């Protein structure tokens, strides 16, 4: 089997074309690889390296928008432009494609930009999966699951998918159009649809698949007469010792004879080697990226070099900090999952961003460039979209810090993000995305409490006398004073909050003045009481 250029446009179209992409016009046979994936935003000044692949998110696929854009991209030696299909291929557009040398590609209906971005980045990110020109497994580049999928497909003469234990599609072969609509839906979503997974679970397919070494056959009639599956599925588990790493699913009719069974067993062993290599490589890459980001955030002697290794030197960066709400039962895996999901979310819009979990918080370094508004505002919009998307599974919170253009600015941004996250984690605000301006007073109060605790400060004066009296007589004087101060002296409102009669509150306030020896008409004494209640005796 000949090895194709890993990062070429032809490779991308071969692996994704039948399901996600269609070539509208242009030449994709150039052997030179793709250097970068760029999200085109008309509000941003794009940074286009030679041989970039541009995703035209929001670009209207007609001559009026495409012709000038193609000409502009051609001047930067862009390899291709992807726009939402259907594309109006007019003579003007065809001429612009030929003149610019930029291939025009359509993103098929039903596929999303986020899916396409994630898939292409998987195909292009050689370093992320540890593929080198000197290392191979079974004659294929180590960790290249798409190459493995195509090899297994050729061996079985059937389109296949490689899936993990959660039925997420890790890779798929070409020829998916030979299967059926349920397979296309699975590949586009990179996940077996929930209704299929539930039915397979009811039939005991996953139980048999993970319990036995032999292939498992799922016939279309097993799923019901109204199902979209028309081609038989044959699946086999991928194992490493006793651990099940995932499975291979082939769409092929006919009997699963001894020859096919042996081919599936051989394929499962090959896939297991690549999955283990991927796991090891991913762990190494995760640790390396975490170490680099931690070094940058600490601002030590190696920070400048770490920033360069992340590819973020001389860039203005917005620091975001993400965490999970306090009170939920979180594990280290939850934090890693949060970091992975945030990384995928940001990479769709800010491909050069760097994300890692450091000391219980997920930090992101975003090189955000805008032509209107501020970098912080755009980062906040991205964060709000992220929180909304994951809300059903992860109760995420995100702090957005000011942009910094040097190491000291990054360190300052990290400190601000930590302050904001603390306020949100401890439930002092209902905000799920915040900047320091939104919670500065609350952050200061928490820091004053820390200072007071470090000095073993205790309430004194009027507050101490009232607390001592309440402890002896259960009179509720502190509670009444707090409610009255919070209501800015509105007796009716404060009494309502306490569920007592206003006259009862008036009597208690009289006793507050007598017992505490405090003049409630004096603003300085009121402020002193409020400060002590918030810092030294918080509710």
N, C-alpha and C positions, 0 to 999 in steps of 0.2 A: 504494500500500500504506500503510495507516494505521499510525502508530507507536504502540505500546502503552507504558504507563508502564514504565520500565525496571526499577524495583525493586519492582513490585507483586506481591502474592501470586498474582494471576491470571496474571501473566507467568511466574512460576516454574512454576505448574501447567501452563500451555500448553506450555512448553518441555520439562519433565521428566515431565509427568503420565502419558503413555501408557507410559512405560518404567519410571520409578522411583516415582512417587507416585500415590495415588488419593485423591480427596476423599471422606471418610466422611460428614461432616456440616458444615453451616455455610455462610456466605456469603463468597465470595472476590472479589466484584465491587467492593470498595471501591477507589476510585482512588488513595488515599493510599499512598505507597510504604513498603516495609519499612525500618526504621531500623537494625536490627542482627540478627545471627544469634547465638543464645545456646544453648549446650549445657547442658541441665538436669542437675544433679548433686545428688541429695538430701543429699550430705554437705557441699555448699558453699552459701553464702548467695548466691543468684543476683542479679546486677545487671541489672534489666530496664528498659530504656528504653522509652518508649511506642512502639507499633507494632513490637515485636520479634517475630521468628519463633523459636520455641523447639523445639529438637530433644530429644525425650524419650528419650534413650539409656537403655535399661534399665528404662523405665517399663512396668509390666505393663498391657497394653491391655484392662483390664476395668473395670467400674463402680467397684469399690472404690478403685482408684488414680486413675482418670481424673476422676471427679466432683469431689473436693476440689481436684485440681490445676487443672482448668479454671476453677473458681471463683476460685482464687488468682491465676491468670494474667489472668483477666478484670478483676480489680481494678487490674492494671498496664497495661490497654489493650493487651494482647498481641494480635497479628494472627492467629497460628495456632500449633497444636501438632502436631508430627509424632511419631508412635509407630509401632512395628513392627506391620505387618499380619500376620494378620487382626485386626480390631478388633471387640470385642463391642459392637455398637451397641444397647444396651438403652434403654428409655424414659427411665431416669435419666440416661444419658449424653447422649441427644438433648436432654433438657431442660436439662442443664448447658451444652451448647453454645449453645443458644438464649439462656439467661440470661446467660452470660458474654460472648457475642459473639466467642468464639475459635473459629476454624475448626479442625476435627479432620481430620487428614490421615494416611493410612497409608503407610508405607514398604514397598514390595513385597518379596516374598521374592526372594532372590538378590542384592539390592542391599545395599551396606554403608553404614554411617554415614559412613565416611571418604570414600567416593565421593560421597555426597549432599552432604556439607559442602563438598567441593572444587567441585562443580558449582554449588551455590548461591552460593558466594563469587565464582565467575567471573561469574555473572549480576548480582550486586549491586555488584561492585567497579568502579564507573564510573571512579574515579580511576586504578585500576591499569591500565586499558587505554586511557586517554586519550580517553574519549568526552566530548564537550562538546556543549552545545546549539547551537553555532554552526558545528560542523565535521561534514561528511558526505562520504562517498565513494559515488558511484553512487546518491545519494538515500537512503542508509542511514547511521545513526550510525557515525562512524569507529571501526573496530576492533571493532564489535559482531558477532562471528562468528555468534552464534545468529540474529540478525536476517538476516544474509547467508544463512545456511543455509535459513531459512524462505523467503526471497525466491527463492533458486535452486530450492528444492523446488516453489514455485508455478510458476516458469518451466518446469520440466521435467515438472510434474505427477507427481512421484515423491518418496518420502522419500530424503534424502541425508545423507551424513556428510562432514565436512571433516577430513582427516587429515594428519599431518606425515610426514616421510620415514621415521620409525620406526613408522609405522602406528598412532600414538597418535591418538585421536579428539579433535580440538580443539573441534568443535561439531557439532551435529546438528539436523535439522529436526524438526518434528512429523510425525505420521502414520507413525511407525516401526512401529506395530502392523500396518501394511499389508504389511510386508516378511515376514521369516521369523525363526525362532528364532536363527539364526546372527547376524543383524543385532542382535537384542535383546541377545544375549550380548556383542557388540562394544560396544554403547552403554553397557551397564551397567558393563563393565570399563574403558571409555574406552581400549580397546586391542584391535586385531584379535587374536583368540586365536592362540596360537603354531602350532597345528596348521593353521589356515587360511593363516597367513603362510608357513609352510614349504611347503605345497602350491602356493601361488601363485608362490613362488620357483622351485620345480621346474618349473612350467609356463612359466616365463619371462615371467609377467605383469608383474612389476615392471620387468624389463629393457625390455620393449616400452613400458611406460607412461612410463618416464623417457627413453627414446630417441626416441620419436616424438611429434608434435604431436596426432595423431588419437586419438580415444577407443579404449579397449581394452574388449572384451566378454568377460565370464566367465560361461559358462553352467553351470547346476547340474550337468549331466552331466560337465563337465570335472573337477569335484572328486570324483567317484565316486558310486555309487548310494546309499551309506549316509550321505551328508553331510546336514547340517541345512539347507543352502541350497536353497531351492525357487524363489526368484525370481532372475532374471538380474541380474547387476551390470554396470554400464557406468561406467568410470572414465576420468578425464582428469587429466593432470598440471597442477599450478599452478606457473607459472614466472615468474621475474623475470630477464629476459635469458636467460643460459645456466644460471642457478641454478634447480634444482628446489626449491620451497619446500614442496610437499606434493601432495595430490591430492584430487579430489572423487569420491565413490562414490555412484552412484544405483542404487536397487533398482527396476528397471523391465524388464518383458518387451517383446518386439517388436523390430522392426528399427530399427537406429540409422541413420535416413535423414539426408539433408542438413540438414533443418530441426533435428533433434535434435543433430546434430554441431555446427551453428553455435551453438545454444543453450548447449551445453557449453563451447565455446570462449569465448563471451561471459562465461559464468559464471566460467570459470577466470581471466579477466583481472580481473574484479571481486574475486574472492577474493584474488588476488595483491596488489591494492592494500591490502586490509584486513590481510593478513598482514604486509606491509611496515610498515604503520602500527603494528601491534601490536608488531613487533620494535623499532621505533624507540622507541615509548612504553615498552616493557618495559625497554629499556636506560636510558632517562632515569629511570624510576622506581627501577630498581635502584641507579643511581648516587646518586640523591637519598636513598634509604633508607640506603645505605651511609654517605654523608656524615653523615647525622643520627646514626646509631648510633655512628660513630667519634667524633663530637663529644661525645656523652654519655659514652662510655667514657674519653675523655681528661680529662673534667672541667674543661674550660677555661671561659672567660667565656660562651660560647654554649651551654653544656651544658644549662642550665635551659630555654632556649627550644627547643632541639632535642628535649628530652624532651616538652615540651608539643606540638610538632608531630607527634610520634609517638603522641600521645594517651595518654601514660603518666605524666603529672604526678600527684603526690600518691598514688602507688601503691607498694606494697611489691613490689620486683622481685627475682627470683632470676636471677642471671647464669649462663648455661651457655656453655661453650666447647667446640666440636667440631672435630675434626681427623681426619687419616688416619694410620694407622700408618706409622712410618718404615720405609724399606726397599722399599716399593712404588713403582712408577714413576708418580708423580702429575703431573698437569698442572693448569693454571689452570681448565680446564673441569671437571675432577674436583671441585675445590673449589667452584665455582659450583653444580655438580650437588648436592653435599652440602648446600649452603645451601638450595637449592630444595626438596630432599626434606625437610630438617629443618623448613623453614617450613610445608610442607603438613602434616607430621605434627603439629606443635604447634598449628596453626590449628584442627585438628579438636577439640582439647580446651581450648586456651587461645586463643580467636580473636583477642584483642587483642595477642598476643605480636608482637615485632619481631625479625627475623632478618636478618643480613647477614654477608658475608665481609669481614673487615678484616685486612690485613697477614698473610695466610696462615692465619687462623683464622676459623671461623664462630662468631659470637657470637649468643646469643639472650637477649632481655630478656623474662622471663615474669612477668606480674602474677598470681602464684598465690595463691589464697585457700583456706584449708582450715579445717575445723571440728575435725578430729582429726589428730594427728601434726604435722609441721612442713612449711612450704613447701619446704624443701630435700629432705625425704623424698619428697614428691609429684613434685618435679622430677626426682629420681633415678629414680623409677619410670617416668616418661615417657621419660627418656633411655635406660633399659634396654630398654624396649619398642622404641624407635627403633633402637638398635644391633642388636637381634635381627631386626628387619624388613629392614634393609638389608645384613645380614651377607653374603648371597650375592653382592652386587654391589660394596659399598663396605666396606672394613675400617675402620669408624668408631670413634672414641674420644670420650668426652664427659666433661668436668669440670663438676662442680656446685659453685658457690660459695655462701656464705651470702647470705641475703636482705638487701637494703638499701632503706631508705626515703628516702634523699636522694642527692645527687650523690656525696658522699664515700663513702657506702656502696657505690654502684655501682662507683666507681673501685677501691675496695678489693676488691670481688668479682671484678672483671676481673683484677686482679693475682693473686688466689688461683687463679682458673681457669687462668691462664697457668702458674703453678707446677705445678699438677697435670698439665696437659697435657704439660709437658716430661718429667715422669717417665714418663708413658705412652708418649709418642712415642719416647723413647730406649730403650724396652724394659726398664725397671727394675722393672716390675710386669706381671703378666698381666691385671690388671683392665682392663675396657673402659669402665666407668663408675666414677668415683671422686670423692670429696671430699677436702679437704686432710687430714682426720683419718686417712684410709686410707693416705696416702703421705707424711706430714709428715717423717718421718725421712729418707726417700729424697730429698725435696726439699731439706732442709737440707744433706745431703751434697753434692748437686750444686752448691748455692750456695757451700759451703765450697771445693769444687774450683775454682769460678770465681774466688773470692777468692785462693786460693793461686796460680792461674795468672797472675792479674793482677800478683802480687808476685814472680813467677818463683821461688816456693818449691820447694825440692828436698828429698827425703828426707834425714834426718840421723841421727846417732847409730847405734844398733844396726841399723836398717833399711838405712842407707847402707853399713855394713860388710858386711852379708849380701848386698846386691845386688852389691857389688864382687866379693865372693868367688865368687858364683854365676857372674858374667860370666867370671871367669878359669877356673873349674873345672867349670862346668855341674853343680853339686852338688845343685840343687833345694832349697836350704835355705829360700828365701822361700816357695816353693810348699808346702813341708811345714809351715812356721809358720802360713801362712794356713789350711790345712786343719785344723790342730790347734785354732786359735783359733775357727774356724767351728763345730767340733764340741764346743766348750766343754770342751776338754781330754780328750775321749773318744778314746784312742789307737786302739782297735779301729775305731770309726766313721770316723775320719780316714784310717786306713790303707786301709780299704775304698774310700773315695772316691778315693784316689790309686792304687788297684790295686797296693798293695805290702804286704809282710808287716809286722805290727805291730812286730816287732823291728827291721826296717829303719827304720821311722819313729822308734822310740825312739833309735836311733843318730843319726839326723839331728837330732832335737831336742837331743841332747847337744851336737852340733856347732854348732847354732844358739846355744846358751848360751855356748859357748866362743868362736866366731868373732864373734858379735854383742856379746859382753860384756853379756848381758842375763839377769836373774834371772826365769825364767818362773814362779816361785812368787809374785812380787810383783804384785798386781793393778794397781798404778799403771803399772808397766812394760808389763804386758800390754795395758792400755788405750791407752797411748801408741803401742805397736807397731800395734795394730789401727787406730787413728785414722790413722796415717801410711799404712798399707797401703790404706785406703779412700779417702783424700783425695789423697795425694801420689803414690801408686804403684798406682792402680786396675788391676784385672785387665783 
